[in-house]
Amino acid sequence: MKPLPLRWRLTAWFVLGFGLLLGAAALGLHAWLARSYRAQFDRELDRSAGALQELHRQEREYFPDDWSAAEHAVQELLFEDRVFVALRSDGTTMTSRGFSLVDRLVPQLPAHAGDTLFDVTAGGVPFRVAHRPLGSDVSAFVVLSRASLDQRLARLRTALAGGLPLVLVLGGLLGAAGARRALRPVAQVAAAAGAVAREVHEGRDTFTRLPPTPLQDELGLLTGAVNELVDRLGPALRKERALVAAQRDFLASAAHELRMPVTILRSEAEVALEGDAAPGAHRDALRRIAEEAEQLSVLVNDLLLLARADSVAPEIQPERLFMDDLAARVLQRVGRHPAARGRELRLEKFDPAPVRGDPTLVERALAVLVHNALIHAAPSDVVVGSGSDGTTAWVEVTDRGPGVPPEERERVFERFVRLDGSTPGTGLGLPIARWIARLHGGTLTLESPPGGGSRFTFRLPAA
């Protein structure tokens, strides 16, 4: 079953709550007015009884006894809607006018002679009676039909019963109109969300905003939150699409780079598997397979590291490091590389340069810079220096090779970029080194020192 729209549900809850409150108010009003009507009825009846008592007191000096004065007083007071009754202790009765139910009513009066106000019923008709003593053996009663009171109460109940549904219906209509008006911003938010969904599907990166509302209520906060979401969605989608495009290019470039060593490995393996090949050919094929496997291993590790960098920034365990120690260790390790034969690797501008970082990653970045200088700046020497100014610490790797044209100095930090295709490499070392620098809150830049060549500066915050 399809649920009702929200505004109709709100209206139903409003009508229910309003109806309960209105019903409670109607019951309270009925009780209060009914009590007020009865009190007014009793006051009027009591005044009549008091008038009879006062008249008897005034007339008593003119009559020989209380009964004679009571008979006169009863005959003097004439009202259309009430009857005055005088009752003597021996049962003698005097009424103010003819009363068809007097024979049924009078026998009930002595039983209530001690009460001031009481109810009796005669012939199925309810009466309200007020009692006053007139001397020692005479009682006076004022009898008034309850019909007027009951009719007034009935009209009150009819008015409440008839008016309550009408007020409830009018309240429901007003509630529905109010709910519709109050929920209009919600409908606008839903329409804006639908528009944004269509715009996202269309490939757009700018989206429709909701008109601002001057009210700072819950709906105003909702409008502001939706607009903030819309404002952030565009840059987030652009960043996401750029990342997807970069990953697509990355996968294409990775597939291209992997194709060559895999092809060589397969070719050399086929040569080694030839049954009539000389033992020396087998050895050469296996050596080339080992070399390509090592190169392939380096490439795969670099690809995994860059894929890790693209997905999420890894958590590092920083330690207190000294850049001069790392640089010395890197020179010692890279110095054993075949490309370092006949080359001088010098550590100059010796400074401890303390930093906090991951020793494995920082050493990897420095090794990339020194190895890059050996490969691309042959046959020049490589000079490594460390320094610190109290705020940052750095390692500089300088060579006297052909250098990098100014327009290419940022491009060398892009993945798979190799300015000289004849030199070995994957084009991933410098991007990895810059990523490591940025991971530690630092930078990696390329400059041309006086006299030519290249100078890479790996800079981190000082510890």
ABEGO torsion letter per residue (X at the ends): XBBBBAAAAAAAAAAAAAAAAAAAAAAAAAAAAAAAAAAAAAAAAAAAAAAAAAAAAAAAAABABAAAAAAAAAAABBBAABBBBBBBAAGBBBBABBBAAAAAAAAAAAAAAABABBBBBBGGBBBBBBBBBBEAABBBBBBBBAAAAAAAAAAAAAAAAAAAAAAAAAAAAAAAAAAAAAAAAAAAAAAAAAAAAAAAAAGBABBBBBBBBABABAAAAAAAAAAAAAAAAAAAAAAAAAAAAAAAAAAAAAAAAAAAAAAAAAAAAAAAABAABBAAAAAAAAAAAAAAAAAAAAAAAAAAAAAAAAABBBBBBBBBBBAAAAAAAAAAAAAABAAABGBBBBBBGBBAGBBBBBAAAAAAAAAAAAAAAAAAAOABBBBBBBBBAGABBBBBBBBABAEBBAAAAAAAABBGBBABAABBEAGAAAAAAAAAAAAAGBBBBBBBBBGEEBBBBBBBBBX
